[in-house]
Each structure stands twice: as C-alpha cells, then as structure tokens.
Amino acid sequence: MRLNGDLFRMPFSPALRRVLIVTTLGSFLAFLDSSIVNVALRSLSERFDTPLSSIQWTVTAYLLALAAVLPVSGWAAARFGAKRMYALAIGVFTLGSLACGLSDSIGELIAFRAVQGAAAAVAAPVAQMIAVRAAGPERLAKVMSVTGVPTILAPILGPAVGGLLLDHAGWRWIFLINVPIGALIVVLALRLLERDEATGAGRLDLPGFLLLALGCVGLTYGLNEFGAGSDFVSRQVLPWTVGGVLLLGIFVVHALRAPAPLTDLRLYRNARYTAASVANFFLGAALFGAVILMPLYFQIVRHESPVATGLLLIPQSIGVAIAVGSGSRFVQSLGIGRAVLLGGLVSTVATLPFVLIGAHTSYWLLGAVMVVRGFGVGATMVPVMTAAFRVIPPTAIADATVQTNVLQRIGGSLSTAILAAVLQSRLDTATTSAQQAAGFGTAFWWVLAIGVCATAPAFLLLKAERAGQPAEQPREPAPSAHQ
C-alpha cells in the first residue's frame, strides 16, 4: 500500500523511518475510529433495541472524552516521557476496542467508547510530537507529508471500512479489528522508538486544565446536539455552547497570566504561527465537517448501501494521497504561502460543482471532482502544519501540538453542527429527490465559504515571507507546564 511516496523515496534516516512508521500507524488507528462507527449506528440500534438518540452516544462519548483529555496530552508526554505515553495510550485504546467488541449492553458500549476517545486524545498528539522532534526543521515539510495522512485520510476511509466490516463480519468487528493492529503498534513502539526521558515537567496547571477541558467538552457537546437536530436555544445546545465559550475565554485570560500555564498562548504573538493556526482551524472545519455530506448524499438521494457509499468516497482519498505525497515538494518549490494559496484555490474551485449537485449527477463526474478536491485539501494541510511548527523553538512543540489538535477538533465540531443544521432544514421541506439534492447544494455553499476562510491566511504567510521574516523563531516562549 502506497499512501505516501515520501516515506520511501525521501532521504530519511533509518531511525526517522522507524519513528514515522510507528507514529503514523497509531495516529491513523486513532483517527479512523472517530468515523468508522457512524455507518453502524442503525445496525447498533437494532442490535440493542435502542433508539438512535441513545445509540448516538457511542459517537458523542468518544468525542467528549477526546475533548476532555486532549488538553493534558502535552503535559503527560513531558511528565512521563513521550514514548511511554504513546505506547500506554495505544495499549489502552486497544483494550477499549476489545471491550467495545465484547459489549452486551448499550451502556457498556458507550462507556468503553469513552475509554477509546480518552486514549486517542493522548495517542494522536503525542505521535505528532515524537515525529516533529525527530524530523528537525530541515526535514519538517517532508515529515508533515507523512504525518498528515492519518488526519486527512482516516475520516474519508472510515465509512468505507466500517461498511465493509458491517456487511461481511458484523458490528463487533468494527471494534475488534483494532485489537491485532493496536497490539502490533505497541510492540513496534516499545522496540523501535528511541528511549526518551521525562523533561521535568512542572506541576499540572489544574485550573487551566479544568477550564480548557470543560470548555472543549461543553462546546463539543452543544455543537454536537445542534448538529443532531436540537434547536439552538434548547437546553441541550445553548447553555452548553455558551458555557463552553465562556470557559475557553476564561482559560485564555488564565493562560496569559499564569507563570506556567497548561499551554503557552504567547506563541500566537508570532504572526506566521497565528496565520497557520487560523488556517488549521478552518481546514479542520472543511475536512471533518464536509466529510459528512457526501456519505449522506449517496444514501439519502441515491439510496446507496453503506458499502457502496464507502467505495464511492474512495476518489477523494486518492486525491488526498497524491497531495500529501507531493506536499514537501510544493513547500520547497513554491514556499509555504504560495503552497497554501495553491492548495486552497484548488479545493475551493473543486467545491463549486458540488454546489450544483443534482439527483442524477454522474458518479464519474463526482468521482473526478472528489479527486481534485481531495488533492486541494491535502496540498493545503502539509504547508499549513509545516508553517505552524517551523516558526517555533523545539521546546514549544508540545504546546503547539496541543493547540493545533484542539483547533482542528473545535473547527470540525463547529462546521459539522452548522452543515448538519443547514442540511436538515432543507431536507425537512424536500419532497422529491431533486429537492433533497438541492439541499445538499445549499450545504456545500457553506463548505465553499469555509474553504475561502481556510485559504485567506495564505496571504498573511506570503506577506511574512516577502518581508524576509526568518523561517525559525529564535526567541524562546514563556515557560509552560510542559517545560
């Protein structure tokens, strides 16, 4: 399987190749499980004789645990060692998957899904920390091409893999398939990753952790309920969303005043880091939000099965794979700003045909456009992540990793809620397939706007490059709990 030619063609040292293989596999496993369950919700509802509103908690519990634990991942890696925390997280994720597959009640399944989400919240960012530190600034763009694979491909491949397992092996194997893969990753991590020592992290910034974790949980839950069809002013949405935003605002004030905050927000004083972070937020929105539309289109408008739907989504994965395989060359030949602008323009233009999608649009046309759009999203992700990590000192990698992952998740939750609400409002009044398709076209107008927002920071990066700002940021940031 060739997901990324850079891994095999680029002059990586054997040690770096080992790091990339181990960390990419773990990240892919963690990201894949965030979307693989979606196609099984109806089957799980029938199996446990439980309404979809309850079954939906198998997804919600995973997302809430992810949001709650993610902020502490950087501190944990510094306190106990990145290698140790990565192997532990994958091990817990594997055991959680086994427990999910053996569950006999919906309560058990929801609880063990939360265990999976908590473990994934540590595994994915710590894997990125290990890879970025091993890369060094001179190979950062090439390594970002590899580490971008799980983030972009997993949400697209999840429905396809889930549909195939559901049809041919049963719902339990959606979880049990993780067990041998996870066990292999743990063994590889312990054997191949270099031993690292704890860096003497200070005491956990408990007030900061609680503010950030509860803020992320509140915002994620409120947006998830809004996307599931609740009114924005309902008690399931408004108090949680507003409360989450307020807690995040209080966390910002706390982090700027605390002597050793959970994560150092002073990194945003760097204009290039801020521009890359804004682009990363909207890329998360474009990726995790827009990915819900095409599966629903194929199933609602075209009446395709879960397996057929998964297979019809493969063209977008092909485009992404081509882009991330060439991402480092784009950065080297065009510069970060131009590479972000090119990728953003390609993905934006390739979104236009979806605005005009109909009830009988050719699958060949949709497949071709999905390849191009996937290429644009992938071509944007690599330089954006490169820009974020290139302008910070090595001591700030843990802070930047936590921040980029939190921004991606919040962006994805926000856009999922908005797109689901926009789509549902149109489908409620649709009586024909043509009207249903028009509803998807309206939702893609929002995707188009998100794509424009993700592209706009490219001009700030271009401006910084033309002004001759250095690629590296020599000034050390303020101490954080990770240092």
C-alpha positions as CSV (number, residue, x, y, z in Angstrom):
1,M,0.0,0.0,0.0
2,R,1.4,3.4,-1.0
3,L,-0.2,6.1,1.0
4,N,2.8,8.4,0.7
5,G,5.8,8.0,-1.5
6,D,7.8,10.5,0.6
7,L,8.2,7.9,3.3
8,F,10.1,5.6,0.9
9,R,11.8,8.0,-1.5
10,M,13.0,10.8,0.7
11,P,16.4,10.5,2.3
12,F,15.1,9.8,5.8
13,S,17.5,8.1,8.2
14,P,16.5,4.6,9.3
15,A,15.7,5.9,12.8
16,L,13.4,8.6,11.4
17,R,11.7,6.0,9.1
18,R,11.0,3.8,12.2
19,V,9.5,6.8,14.0
20,L,7.3,7.7,11.1
21,I,6.0,4.1,10.6
22,V,5.1,3.7,14.3
23,T,3.6,7.1,14.8
24,T,1.6,7.2,11.6
25,L,0.1,3.8,12.2
26,G,-1.0,4.8,15.7
27,S,-2.4,8.1,14.6
28,F,-4.3,6.5,11.7
29,L,-5.9,4.0,14.1
30,A,-7.0,6.7,16.5
31,F,-8.4,9.0,13.8
32,L,-10.1,6.1,11.9
33,D,-12.2,5.1,14.9
34,S,-13.7,8.6,15.2
35,S,-15.6,8.0,11.9
36,I,-15.8,4.2,11.4
37,V,-18.8,3.8,13.8
38,N,-21.0,6.3,12.0
39,V,-22.2,3.8,9.4
40,A,-23.1,1.2,12.1
41,L,-25.5,3.4,14.1
42,R,-28.7,1.9,12.6
43,S,-27.4,-1.7,13.0
44,L,-26.4,-1.0,16.6
45,S,-29.9,0.5,17.2
46,E,-31.4,-2.8,16.0
47,R,-28.9,-5.0,17.8
48,F,-29.5,-3.3,21.2
49,D,-33.2,-2.5,20.6
50,T,-32.4,1.1,21.5
51,P,-33.5,4.4,19.8
52,L,-30.9,6.2,17.6
53,S,-30.9,9.1,20.1
54,S,-29.3,6.8,22.6
55,I,-27.1,5.0,20.1
56,Q,-25.7,8.4,19.0
57,W,-23.9,8.5,22.4
58,T,-21.4,5.9,21.1
59,V,-20.2,8.8,18.9
60,T,-20.8,11.6,21.4
61,A,-19.0,9.8,24.3
62,Y,-15.9,9.3,22.1
63,L,-15.8,12.9,21.1
64,L,-16.4,14.2,24.6
65,A,-13.7,12.0,26.1
66,L,-11.4,13.1,23.3
67,A,-12.1,16.8,24.0
68,A,-11.7,16.4,27.8
69,V,-8.3,14.6,27.7
70,L,-6.7,16.2,24.7
71,P,-5.5,19.4,26.6
72,V,-3.4,17.3,29.1
73,S,-1.6,15.2,26.5
74,G,1.3,17.6,26.1
75,W,1.9,17.7,29.9
76,A,1.6,14.0,30.2
77,A,4.2,13.4,27.5
78,A,6.6,15.8,29.2
79,R,6.0,14.4,32.7
80,F,6.2,10.6,31.9
81,G,8.1,10.6,28.5
82,A,6.6,10.6,25.0
83,K,7.4,7.0,24.1
84,R,6.0,5.7,27.3
85,M,2.7,7.7,27.0
86,Y,2.3,6.8,23.3
87,A,2.7,3.0,24.0
88,L,0.4,3.3,27.0
89,A,-2.3,5.3,25.1
90,I,-2.3,2.8,22.2
91,G,-2.5,-0.1,24.7
92,V,-5.5,1.5,26.5
93,F,-7.1,2.2,23.1
94,T,-6.6,-1.5,22.1
95,L,-8.1,-2.8,25.4
96,G,-11.0,-0.3,25.0
97,S,-11.6,-1.6,21.4
98,L,-11.7,-5.2,22.7
99,A,-14.2,-4.3,25.4
100,C,-16.4,-2.5,22.9
101,G,-16.4,-5.6,20.7
102,L,-17.4,-7.8,23.6
103,S,-20.1,-5.4,25.0
104,D,-23.5,-6.9,25.7
105,S,-25.4,-3.7,26.5
106,I,-25.5,-0.2,25.1
107,G,-24.3,1.2,28.5
108,E,-21.2,-0.9,28.3
109,L,-20.5,0.1,24.7
110,I,-20.9,3.8,25.4
111,A,-18.6,3.6,28.5
112,F,-15.9,1.8,26.5
113,R,-16.2,4.2,23.6
114,A,-15.3,6.9,26.1
115,V,-12.2,4.9,27.0
116,Q,-11.3,4.8,23.3
117,G,-11.7,8.5,23.0
118,A,-9.6,9.3,26.0
119,A,-6.8,7.1,24.8
120,A,-7.0,8.6,21.2
121,A,-6.7,12.1,22.8
122,V,-3.3,11.2,24.0
123,A,-2.1,8.9,21.2
124,A,-2.6,11.2,18.2
125,P,-0.9,14.4,19.5
126,V,1.9,12.5,21.2
127,A,2.6,10.7,18.0
128,Q,2.8,14.1,16.3
129,M,5.2,15.4,18.9
130,I,7.5,12.4,18.5
131,A,7.6,12.8,14.7
132,V,8.2,16.6,14.7
133,R,11.0,16.3,17.2
134,A,12.6,13.5,15.3
135,A,12.3,15.5,12.0
136,G,14.1,18.7,12.9
137,P,13.5,21.9,10.9
138,E,15.3,20.8,7.8
139,R,13.0,17.8,7.2
140,L,9.8,19.2,8.7
141,A,7.9,19.6,5.4
142,K,8.7,16.1,4.3
143,V,7.6,14.7,7.7
144,M,4.4,16.7,7.6
145,S,3.6,15.0,4.3
146,V,3.7,11.7,6.2
147,T,2.0,12.7,9.4
148,G,-0.8,14.4,7.5
149,V,-2.0,11.0,6.2
150,P,-4.0,10.0,9.3
151,T,-5.7,13.3,9.8
152,I,-6.9,13.6,6.2
153,L,-7.5,10.0,5.1
154,A,-9.0,8.5,8.2
155,P,-12.3,10.4,8.2
156,I,-12.7,9.6,4.5
157,L,-11.8,5.9,4.7
158,G,-13.7,5.3,8.0
159,P,-17.2,4.9,6.4
160,A,-15.8,2.6,3.7
161,V,-14.0,0.3,6.2
162,G,-17.0,0.4,8.6
163,G,-19.4,-0.5,5.8
164,L,-17.4,-3.4,4.6
165,L,-16.9,-4.8,8.1
166,L,-20.6,-4.3,8.9
167,D,-21.8,-6.2,5.9
168,H,-19.2,-9.1,5.9
169,A,-18.1,-9.6,9.5
170,G,-20.7,-8.0,11.8
171,W,-20.8,-4.9,14.0
172,R,-18.4,-6.3,16.7
173,W,-15.5,-6.4,14.2
174,I,-15.8,-2.6,13.7
175,F,-14.0,-2.6,17.1
176,L,-12.3,-6.0,17.2
177,I,-10.3,-5.1,14.0
178,N,-8.4,-2.6,16.2
179,V,-7.1,-5.3,18.6
180,P,-4.3,-7.0,16.5
181,I,-3.4,-3.7,14.9
182,G,-3.1,-1.9,18.2
183,A,-1.1,-4.8,19.8
184,L,1.3,-4.7,16.9
185,I,1.8,-0.9,17.2
186,V,2.5,-1.2,21.0
187,V,5.2,-3.8,20.2
188,L,6.7,-1.7,17.5
189,A,6.6,1.4,19.7
190,L,8.5,-0.3,22.5
191,R,11.0,-1.8,20.2
192,L,11.6,0.9,17.6
193,L,11.1,4.2,19.3
194,E,14.2,5.7,21.0
195,R,14.0,5.9,24.7
196,D,13.2,9.4,26.0
197,E,13.3,10.7,29.5
198,A,10.7,12.9,31.2
199,T,11.7,16.5,30.8
200,G,11.0,17.6,34.3
201,A,7.5,19.0,33.7
202,G,6.2,21.1,36.5
203,R,3.0,20.5,38.4
204,L,-0.1,20.2,36.2
205,D,-1.8,23.5,35.8
206,L,-5.0,22.1,37.2
207,P,-7.2,25.2,36.9
208,G,-6.1,25.7,33.3
209,F,-6.7,22.0,32.6
210,L,-10.2,22.1,34.0
211,L,-11.1,25.3,32.2
212,L,-9.8,24.1,28.9
213,A,-11.1,20.5,29.2
214,L,-14.6,21.6,30.4
215,G,-14.7,24.4,27.8
216,C,-13.9,21.9,25.0
217,V,-16.4,19.4,26.3
218,G,-19.2,22.0,26.7
219,L,-18.6,23.4,23.2
220,T,-18.3,19.9,21.6
221,Y,-21.5,18.6,23.3
222,G,-23.5,21.7,22.4
223,L,-22.4,21.8,18.8
224,N,-23.0,18.0,18.5
225,E,-26.5,18.3,19.8
226,F,-27.2,21.2,17.5
227,G,-25.9,19.2,14.6
228,A,-28.1,16.3,15.7
229,G,-31.2,18.4,15.2
230,S,-31.8,20.2,18.5
231,D,-32.8,23.9,18.4
232,F,-30.0,26.3,19.2
233,V,-32.0,27.8,22.1
234,S,-32.8,24.4,23.6
235,R,-31.3,23.3,26.9
236,Q,-29.2,20.7,25.1
237,V,-27.4,23.3,23.0
238,L,-27.5,26.9,24.2
239,P,-26.2,26.5,27.9
240,W,-23.5,24.0,26.8
241,T,-22.3,26.1,23.9
242,V,-22.3,29.4,25.7
243,G,-20.8,27.8,28.8
244,G,-18.1,26.2,26.7
245,V,-17.2,29.5,25.0
246,L,-17.1,31.4,28.4
247,L,-14.8,28.7,29.9
248,L,-12.5,28.9,27.0
249,G,-12.4,32.7,27.3
250,I,-11.6,32.4,31.0
251,F,-8.8,29.9,30.1
252,V,-7.3,32.4,27.7
253,V,-7.1,35.0,30.5
254,H,-5.7,32.5,32.9
255,A,-3.1,31.1,30.5
256,L,-1.8,34.6,29.7
257,R,-1.4,35.4,33.4
258,A,-0.2,32.0,34.9
259,P,3.5,31.6,35.4
260,A,3.4,28.0,34.0
261,P,0.2,27.6,32.0
262,L,-1.1,24.3,30.6
263,T,-0.3,25.5,27.1
264,D,1.6,28.7,26.1
265,L,-0.8,31.0,24.2
266,R,2.1,33.5,23.8
267,L,3.0,31.5,20.7
268,Y,0.3,33.5,19.0
269,R,2.4,36.6,19.2
270,N,4.1,35.2,16.1
271,A,2.1,36.3,13.1
272,R,3.1,33.3,11.0
273,Y,2.1,30.9,13.7
274,T,-1.2,32.7,14.1
275,A,-1.9,32.6,10.4
276,A,-1.1,28.9,10.2
277,S,-3.3,28.2,13.3
278,V,-6.3,30.1,11.7
279,A,-5.9,28.1,8.5
280,N,-5.6,24.9,10.6
281,F,-8.9,25.7,12.3
282,F,-10.7,26.2,9.0
283,L,-9.1,23.2,7.5
284,G,-10.4,21.1,10.4
285,A,-13.8,22.6,9.7
286,A,-13.5,21.8,5.9
287,L,-12.3,18.3,6.5
288,F,-14.3,16.9,9.4
289,G,-17.4,18.9,8.6
290,A,-17.7,18.5,4.9
291,V,-16.9,14.8,5.1
292,I,-20.4,14.1,6.4
293,L,-22.2,15.5,3.4
294,M,-21.2,13.1,0.6
295,P,-22.0,9.9,2.5
296,L,-25.4,11.3,3.4
297,Y,-26.0,12.4,-0.3
298,F,-25.2,8.9,-1.6
299,Q,-27.5,7.2,1.0
300,I,-30.4,9.7,1.1
301,V,-30.6,10.9,-2.5
302,R,-29.1,8.0,-4.4
303,H,-30.2,5.2,-2.0
304,E,-26.8,3.5,-1.9
305,S,-25.8,0.9,0.8
306,P,-23.2,1.7,3.4
307,V,-20.6,-0.4,1.5
308,A,-21.3,1.2,-1.9
309,T,-21.2,4.6,-0.2
310,G,-17.8,3.9,1.3
311,L,-16.5,2.8,-2.1
312,L,-17.9,5.9,-3.8
313,L,-15.8,8.0,-1.4
314,I,-12.5,6.5,-2.3
315,P,-11.7,9.0,-5.1
316,Q,-11.3,11.8,-2.5
317,S,-8.8,9.6,-0.7
318,I,-6.9,9.1,-3.9
319,G,-6.6,12.9,-4.3
320,V,-5.5,13.4,-0.7
321,A,-2.9,10.6,-1.0
322,I,-1.4,12.2,-4.2
323,A,-1.3,15.6,-2.5
324,V,0.4,14.5,0.8
325,G,2.9,12.5,-1.2
326,S,3.9,15.7,-3.1
327,G,3.4,18.2,-0.2
328,S,7.0,18.6,0.7
329,R,8.0,19.3,-2.9
330,F,5.3,22.0,-3.1
331,V,6.7,23.7,0.0
332,Q,10.3,23.5,-1.3
333,S,9.5,24.8,-4.8
334,L,6.7,27.4,-4.0
335,G,7.3,28.4,-0.4
336,I,4.7,27.9,2.4
337,G,2.5,30.9,1.5
338,R,2.2,30.0,-2.2
339,A,1.7,26.3,-1.4
340,V,-1.2,27.1,1.0
341,L,-2.7,29.5,-1.6
342,L,-2.5,27.0,-4.4
343,G,-4.0,24.1,-2.4
344,G,-6.8,26.4,-1.1
345,L,-7.7,27.6,-4.5
346,V,-7.8,24.1,-5.9
347,S,-10.0,22.8,-3.2
348,T,-12.3,25.9,-3.4
349,V,-12.7,25.7,-7.1
350,A,-13.3,21.9,-6.9
351,T,-16.1,22.6,-4.4
352,L,-18.1,24.6,-6.9
353,P,-19.5,21.6,-8.8
354,F,-21.0,20.2,-5.5
355,V,-23.0,23.4,-5.1
356,L,-24.8,22.4,-8.4
357,I,-25.2,18.8,-7.4
358,G,-28.4,17.1,-8.6
359,A,-30.3,13.9,-8.1
360,H,-28.8,12.2,-11.1
361,T,-25.3,13.8,-11.3
362,S,-22.9,11.4,-12.9
363,Y,-20.9,9.3,-10.5
364,W,-17.9,9.6,-12.8
365,L,-18.1,13.4,-12.6
366,L,-18.5,13.3,-8.8
367,G,-15.5,10.9,-8.5
368,A,-13.3,13.1,-10.7
369,V,-14.2,16.3,-8.8
370,M,-13.6,14.5,-5.5
371,V,-10.1,13.6,-6.6
372,V,-9.4,17.2,-7.3
373,R,-10.9,18.5,-4.1
374,G,-9.1,15.9,-2.1
375,F,-5.9,17.0,-3.7
376,G,-6.5,20.6,-2.8
377,V,-7.3,19.8,0.9
378,G,-4.2,17.6,1.2
379,A,-2.0,20.1,-0.6
380,T,-3.1,22.8,1.9
381,M,-2.7,20.7,5.0
382,V,1.0,19.9,4.6
383,P,2.3,23.5,4.3
384,V,-0.1,24.8,7.0
385,M,1.2,22.3,9.5
386,T,4.8,22.9,8.4
387,A,4.3,26.7,8.9
388,A,2.9,26.2,12.4
389,F,5.9,24.1,13.6
390,R,8.7,25.8,11.7
391,V,8.3,29.1,13.4
392,I,8.5,27.8,17.0
393,P,11.5,26.6,19.0
394,P,11.8,22.9,19.8
395,T,10.8,23.5,23.4
396,A,7.3,24.7,22.3
397,I,6.5,21.6,20.2
398,A,4.2,20.1,22.9
399,D,2.3,23.4,23.3
400,A,1.9,23.8,19.5
401,T,0.8,20.2,19.1
402,V,-2.0,20.5,21.7
403,Q,-3.1,23.8,20.2
404,T,-3.3,22.6,16.6
405,N,-5.2,19.5,17.6
406,V,-7.7,21.4,19.8
407,L,-8.3,23.9,16.9
408,Q,-8.9,21.1,14.4
409,R,-11.4,19.4,16.7
410,I,-13.3,22.6,17.5
411,G,-13.3,23.6,13.8
412,G,-14.6,20.2,12.9
413,S,-17.3,20.2,15.6
414,L,-18.5,23.7,14.6
415,S,-18.7,23.0,10.9
416,T,-20.4,19.6,11.5
417,A,-23.1,21.3,13.6
418,I,-23.6,24.1,11.1
419,L,-23.7,21.9,8.0
420,A,-26.0,19.3,9.6
421,A,-28.4,22.1,10.7
422,V,-28.4,23.7,7.3
423,L,-28.9,20.4,5.5
424,Q,-31.7,19.2,7.9
425,S,-33.6,22.5,7.4
426,R,-33.7,21.9,3.7
427,L,-34.4,18.1,3.9
428,D,-37.4,18.8,6.2
429,T,-39.2,20.6,3.4
430,A,-38.0,18.4,0.5
431,T,-40.5,16.0,-1.1
432,T,-38.5,14.9,-4.2
433,S,-35.0,13.7,-4.8
434,A,-34.3,16.8,-6.8
435,Q,-35.2,19.0,-3.8
436,Q,-33.1,16.8,-1.5
437,A,-30.1,17.2,-3.8
438,A,-30.7,21.0,-3.8
439,G,-30.5,20.9,0.0
440,F,-27.0,19.3,-0.3
441,G,-26.1,22.0,-2.8
442,T,-27.1,24.7,-0.2
443,A,-24.9,23.0,2.4
444,F,-22.0,23.0,0.0
445,W,-22.2,26.8,-0.3
446,W,-21.2,26.8,3.4
447,V,-18.4,24.4,2.6
448,L,-17.3,26.8,-0.1
449,A,-17.2,29.7,2.4
450,I,-15.2,27.6,4.9
451,G,-12.7,26.8,2.1
452,V,-12.3,30.5,1.4
453,C,-11.6,31.2,5.1
454,A,-9.0,28.4,5.1
455,T,-7.3,30.0,2.1
456,A,-7.3,33.6,3.3
457,P,-4.4,33.1,5.9
458,A,-2.1,32.2,2.9
459,F,-1.9,36.0,2.2
460,L,-0.5,36.6,5.7
461,L,2.1,33.9,5.2
462,L,3.0,35.3,1.8
463,K,3.4,38.8,3.4
464,A,5.6,37.4,6.1
465,E,7.8,35.6,3.6
466,R,8.1,38.7,1.4
467,A,9.1,40.7,4.4
468,G,12.0,38.3,4.9
469,Q,11.0,37.1,8.4
470,P,13.1,34.1,9.4
471,A,11.8,30.6,9.0
472,E,12.7,29.8,12.6
473,Q,11.6,31.7,15.7
474,P,14.8,32.0,17.8
475,R,13.1,33.5,20.9
476,E,12.1,31.0,23.5
477,P,8.5,31.2,24.6
478,A,7.4,31.7,28.2
479,P,7.6,28.5,30.4
480,S,4.6,26.2,30.4
481,A,3.7,23.1,32.2
482,H,5.4,21.1,29.5
483,Q,8.8,22.6,30.2
